[in-house]
Amino acid sequence: MEFIIGKGSNIKLVTVYEDIETLETGKELFDFLKEKEIFKGKFGEVYGDFSLNGENILLLGLGKKDKITVNGLRKAFFKAAKELSKFKINEVEIQIKELFGLDEKDVVGAIAEGLLHSQYAFDKYISEKKNKVKLDKVYLDIESSKKEELEATIGEVKILIDALFLSRDLVNERAMNMYPEILANKAKEHLEPLLVNVEVFGREKIEELGMKAFLAVAEGSNKEPKFIVMNYKGDPSSKEKLALVGKGLTYDSGGYSLKPTAGSMDTMYCDMGGSGTVIGAMKAIASSKLKKNVVGIVAACENMISGGAYKPGDIIGSMSGKTIEVLNTDAEGRLTLADALWYAATVVKADKIIDLATLTGACVVALGDVTTGAITNNQELMNSVKNASEIAGEPILELPTNPEYEELIKSDFADIKNVGGRGAGTITAGLFLREFIQETPWVHLDIAGTAYLDKAMGYLPKGASGVHVKTLYYLVKNS
């Protein structure tokens, strides 16, 4: 999609907010629609007039003028792009007469993002694809002295969306075609051309590192586990490093604590949502050449059943030396992350760590598919993550870590147990992970509800959402 600052198309997209008296462009049409109460400018309303003798105009409602937000603009223009596609329109001029109290770069960036989101589809397995007309050219009619800055903003948005689409594609891919080796190869394919050093460790090296918890989860599968380390040195003059750690379960059957099929196991190819987010974020960071040092880490494996698979009741080791009593083999992600986080803290020696994981059903119950749950040991880092998530339009809620919750994961037979019972499941899972980061400032994001959606929501499609690729990018950019 090409964006051009200026006029240039006879097809117009005109924004309308509630209670506006009239319009300059499309006045006659709008006055008629308003009188008949067909179109009032409510948020998300669209009305297109592209008939033989029509005005070639799409009216887009933005709701109340003082309620307009950047994320609202993303959603509104996503809907506008979908409507234009229905009319088989491939170019449009958007008249941006008012900025609604927002920074013009934010407005243009939000418009570009909403339009670009409309172009995503995971349809590689559909034999007869729908021949949808997509927007090729968008003219942005805005009076501004900052043309170069606006063009730079659009370029940044394009990089972000490209990385976000990669994340979605990785997570949407089915397990038969996305297992640890393929995930590692995809990381190399997309990141090495951007000068990201991608190391991939196989079973022998993983054993040498003493990653016993990670290997325990991987034992049931005939697919070799892979430990993926993606090193981006954007600022060679600095020793500071941020580690991004993503859960990499390319398929999760639950192991001997078997999942039900309907509504659970059939979508467990998405259990590597954290790794998809990290790889996507690394692509965005490297593509934008941000002057920061970032290391992406993924412990990739499958959680399957076999004669060699780990079992409920087993006591396993870990890279840290701590022993873990396994009470539920479906609480496997935290076991792989235990070794990945310890690696980030002690081998990479990261100054800060963010981990992302589709970790607990409890988070879905508590927050649904709208908000990501968070646990932290450092309020300053948590505030930075929250600020980045607000810019991205990807909500996060910090959860409490009262000392009483720690009691729930104490074991009578090992140093720690991998589940804490029915209550506070998201919190106890996060506190389990905290045991493996030493004193490193750390934030855990539970994306179980937000990484993969049962139905489309705004500009997020059904399936993989790519949530927090943008959050991680803005965190790195603004830190």
N, C-alpha and C positions, 0 to 999 in steps of 0.2 A: 504494500500500500504506500503510495507516494503522497506526501503532504507538501502543499505549497502555500506559503503565506501570501495572501492576496486574493483578488477576484479571478473568476475564470470558468464558471459553469452556468448554464441556463437552468440547471436544477438546483433549487434552493432548499436549505434546511434552516428554518427559523425557530429560535427558541422563544417560548412563551411562558410567562409566569402567571399565577392566579391573580385575578382582579385587575389585570391590565385593561385599559380602556379600548385601545385599538392597536393596529400594527401599521408600519410603513409598507413593508413587503407582505403581500397577501392580505391586505386590508379588507377587501370585499369578501373574500372567503372567510376570514376570521370573524368578521362582523356577523355574517350569516350563521356560522356554526355556534357563535356565542348566543345569538338570539334564540336559536332552536335548542340551546343547551346540549348540543352534540359534543362540543369540545370546549373545556373551560380552562385548560392550562394546568390541570392537576398533575402532580408528579407522575411521570411515566406515560402519560397520555400521548398518543400519536395519531395524527390524521394526515393522510397523503392524498393529494389531488393530482393524479397523473393520467387522467382520461384524455381522449382525443383533443378536446378543447380546454383541458384543464390548465392550471397555472404552473404545473411542474414544481410543486412545493410540498415539503413535509413540515408540518407543525409539530413541535416537540414540547410537551408540557414539563416544566421544571418545578411546579408547585409554588409555595409561598416564597417570595423573594428573600426574606430574611432567614429562611431555613435551608437554603441551598448550601451543600457541602461538596468538597472535592470528590468524595466517594459517591455522593449522589449523582454528580456529573458523569462519573464513570458508568454507573448503572444506566442513566438516561440515554447516553450516546451509544451504549451497547444495544439498547432496545431500538434506537433509531436506525442503527446499521442493519439490524435484523429486518426491520420494516422495509428499508430501501432494497434489501435483497429480494423480498417478496415481489417487488415491482421490477426486478431485474435491472436495477440501476447500478452502474459501475463508477459513476463520478458524481460529486455533489459539491456545492459551495455552502459553507456554514457561516451564517452571519452572526458574528459575536459582537453585539452592540453594547452589552453591559457585562461587567465582570462580577457583579453581585457581591462586591466587597472582598473578593478573593484576589490573590496575586495572579497576574496574567499568565505567568509561567505555569502555575498550578492549574489554571483553567485549561490552557492549551494542552498540557500534559495529560490531564484527566480526559479531555475529549479524545485525544489520540489513543489513550489506553482503552477507553470504552469501545471505540471503533475497532481496534486491533483484536480485542478479546472475541469479537463476533466471528472471527475467521478460524477459530479452533474447531477441529473435528477429529475424533479418533475413529476413522472409518476404513482402515486398511484391510479389514476382513469382510467388508461388505462388497459383494460381487458387482451389483448394479448401483453405482454411486449416483446420488442425485446431482444433477448438473446445475448447481446453485451459482448465480451470478454474485460475485463479491465486489466490494468497492476496490477500485484500482487507484483512483486519484481523488484527493480531498483538498479543496481550496479553503483556507481559513481566512475569512474576511474580517480582519481585526486591525484597528488603527493602533500601531505600536511603533516606538522608536527602537525596540529591542529585537529586531528580526533575527539577528544572529543568535541571541540568547534563546529565543523561542525555537529556532531550528535545532539548537543543541539539546534543548529539553525533549523535543520529539525524537531525536536520535537516541537519547538515553532511554526513553520509553520503549523504543523499538528493540533495544538490546535486552531490556528487562522482559518484554513479552516473549522474545525468542527463547530466552533462558527458561521462562515459566512454561512455555509450550514443551520444551525438552523434558522438564520435570513431569509434566502431565503424561507425555508419551511413555516415559520410563515406567511410571506407576500403572498406567492403563494396560501395558503389555502383559499378556498372559504368561503364567509361570512356565509353561512348556517352552516359551521363547525368551524368557527373562529369568535366568538362574545366575548364580554368582559369577561364573566366568564371563557371561555375556554382559552383566552389569559392569564388571571391571573393564571389559573391552569398550563399552559405550563411554565410560569415563575417559579412557585414553583417547578415543576417537574425537570427542568434543573438546577436551581440555588441553591435550598436548599441543595442538596447533596454536593455542593461546599462551604458550610458554608456561603452562602449569606442569610441574614434574609429577607424574603419576606412577607410584610404585604399587605393585600388586604382590602380596605374599600368599603362597599356597600353604597346604597343610604342614609341610615340613618346617617352614619358617614360623608358622603359627604355633606349632608345638615347641619349637626352640624358644619362643618368647614366653612360653608358659601360660598361654591363654586357655586354661582348662575349662572355664565356664563357657566360652564361645564354642570350643570344640565339643563339649557335652551336648549342646543344642544341635550341632551339625552332624552328630554321629548317626542319626537315623536315616540320612539321605545318601544316595549314591552320587550326588553332585558335590564336588570338592568345594569346601568353603574358601572364600577369598577375603583377605584383609586389604582394603584399598586405602592408600594414603596419597592425598592430592595436595601438593605443596606449591602455593603461589607466593612469590616474593615480590611484592609490589613496591617495597621500600627496603632495599638492601642495606641502607644506612642504619636501620633500626633493628633491634633484637626482639622487639615486642611481637608476639604472635597470638592470634585468636584461633582457637580450634572450633570447628563446626563438626559435630558428631551426629551421624544419621543412622537410625535403626535400619538394618538391611536384610530383613527376612523376606526373601524373594517368594517364599510360600510358607504359610503356617497352617498346618493341619491341627495344631494343638498338641501333637504328639500323643502319648497315651492318655492324656487328659483331653480326649478327642472333642473337637468342636462339632456342633450340629451342622448339617449341610445347608439347609435353607436359611438364607439371610446372614450367613456367617462364613462357613468354609468356602462357599462359592465365590467370594470376593477377596479371599486372602492372598491373592497375587498383589494386592495393594498394601501388604504389610511392610513393604519397603518404602513407604511414603516419606519417611525421614531421610533416607538415602537419596531418593529422587529430589527432595528439596535441597539437600546439601550440594548435589552435583549441579543442579540448576543454578543455585546461588553462586557456586564457584565459577560457572560459566559467565554469569552476569558481571561478577567482580573483575574477572580477568579480561573480559571483553571491553569493559570500561576503563581498564588500566588504573584502577584505584590504587593509591599509594599507601597500601597497607599490606601486612604479611598475614596470610590466612592459610590454615591447614585444614583440609576436609578429610574426615575419617569415616570409613564404613566397614563394619564387620558383616560380611554378606554370607548367608547360608540359608538352607531350608530346614524347617522343623517337621520331621516326618517320623513314621513308625517303622521299625524293623527289629530284628533280633538284637541289634547292637544299640538301639536307641536308649537314651536315659529314661529313667522311670520315676514316678512319684515315690518319695521316700529316700531317694539317693542323696548322698552328701558329696558334693563336688568341690574341686578347688577353683582357684582363679589366679590371674596374673599377679594380683596384689598379695597373694598368700592367704587371704581370708577364705574360710570354708563356708559353703552355702548349702543349707538343707532345702532340697527341692520338694515342695509340697504340691506343686501344680506345674506340669510340663507346658501348659499353655501360658504360663507367665515366663516366657522364654526370652522376650526382647530385652528385658532388664539384665538377663545373664550375659547376652552378647555385648550389651552396652557396658556392663561392668568392666570387661577387659578393654573395650575400646576407650572408655573414659580414663582408665588407669594409664593406658598408653599415651593418651593426650596429656595427662598431668605429669607423667614421669619420664617418658621418652621424648615426646615433642617439647615438654616443659612449657606448655602454653601459659600465657599470662591470664587468659580468660577462656572459658569453655561454654559453648551453647550446644545442648543436645536436643534433637527432635525425634519423636517416636510416636507411632500409632500404638500406644502402650496399653491403655486400659479401657475396657468397656464402661467402667465407672465414670470416666470423664464424659463419655457420650451421654450417659444417664443424667449427669449433673448439668452439662452445658450444651448438649445437643450438637448440631453441626454448624453452629454460628461462632462460638468462642472457643479459643484454645486455653487449656489450663496450664498454669506455670508454677514451678517450685524454684526457689533460689536460696543461696547462702550469702548473697551480696546485693544489698538494696540498690546501690549505685548502678550496678550492671543491669539489674532488673528494670530500673527506671529508663535506662538507655534502650533496652529491648522494647519496652512499652511505647516509648516515643517513636521508635522506628515502625512499630506495628500500627500506630495511629496514622503516620504518613502513608503507610501502605494500604490502610483500610482493612487490616486483618486483626480483629480484636483479640486481646489476651486478658485473662483474669488470673491474678496471683492468688494462690491458695495458701492457707496457713500451715506452719510447720511446728506447732506446739510440741514440747518435749513428750507429752503423753502419747503422741502418735508413734514415737520411736519404739515404745514398748511393744507395739503390735508386731514388729518384725524381728524381735529377739527370739533366738532358738535355744532349746534346751540341749541340743546335740551338736550344734555347729556355731560358727560365729554369727551367722545371720540366716534368716529363712526368706524364701523368695516371694511369699505372699503373707499378708497380714490379716486375712479374714475379709468378710463382706463389707465392713464399714470403712469409709475413707480410702477406698482402693487407689485412687489417683495420688493421694498424698503419700500413702505408704510406699507406693512404687517409686515415687520421686525421692523419698527418704532412703530407700534401698540404693538408688543410684548415687546419692550423696556420699555414701560410704566409700566410693571409689574415685573421688576427685581430690583427695587430700584437702588442702585449704585453698585450692584455686577458686577464684571467683567464678561462679557457675550459674547458669539458668537452664532448667529443663522445661521443654515445651511438649505437652501431651497433645498430639494432633489426631488422636483416634477418631474424633468426630468431624474434624474440619478438613482432613487430607483427602477424603473420598466421600462423595455425596450420592445419596440414593436418588436425588432429583436435582435438576438445575436450580440455582439460586442466584438471582441477579446475573452478573456476567460470569459467574462460576458455573461450569457445565456439570451435567451428570457424570459421575466417575471422578477421576483425579482432578483436584482443584489447583494444585501447585501452590497451596497456601504457604506463606512465609518465605518463599523465594525473595519476594520484595522486601519483607521485614529484614531478612539477613543482609540484603544488599544495602538498605538504608542504614542499618546498624553499622556496617563497615564503613560506608561513605561518610557518616557523620560522627564517627568516634574519634 
